């Protein structure tokens, strides 16, 4: 991060940095480390610290906030990521649309390493993650969020998906349009039986971080889109020794440059924040949540 500078002042939610970005990207440092004029901002939230600082930069005239999902150096396993703090931090710097790329295992032989799949559905098989801001528990600031039940039939932003698919095609990387991402607790990979079961259910790819990221975004009225890069065939879809972490890292590294290109083009293809009219942008219409969003 030679070209980044760090702002020394910490910012709580809504103090000084709102409007700094309109689009958020949750992913590795490989996505922003070469951008010029990246500003590092430390953000605190009512839910504690996000995975890392938020890195503010610009892509094609759009202001973007990058957040390394696993922290710098990848020290946070999927089940220890503070998802609530991450989404809250992004919203507090002005973000209203989020792209959350992630690495996944393919559940069908035809979805081999290097496949880019933009899911339209997800199945939550995580076990021990806080999934809501609206838990009726008094927060540190004394406010009490109401109990809120939001629609989540279509978990991803239709406009964001369109932008992601168009960006992939623009890079000559024909994506799989739609499919189901099943999110497991991890950090271990699936057994063969679990993997075969996931495939038999008709699900497409399996990952560890796509949830509760998606539902927490919805609960904040944020648009959320994921694009998944298949790094391996999951245990039930291949005949070998099963998934290894080394193989996942190798395939991810081999594809990170073009994934970054797709991501940046997708940023440019997202609608203007004020013109959003999707299900996500209306998620909180007419609902009294009991808390003030940043
Ligand atoms: Zn949306």
Boltz pocket constraint, residues with backbone or C-beta under 6 A from the ligand:
constraints:
  - pocket:
      binder: B
      contacts: [[A, 157], [A, 158], [A, 159], [A, 160], [A, 222], [A, 223], [A, 224], [A, 276], [A, 278], [A, 279], [A, 280], [A, 281]]
      max_distance: 6.0
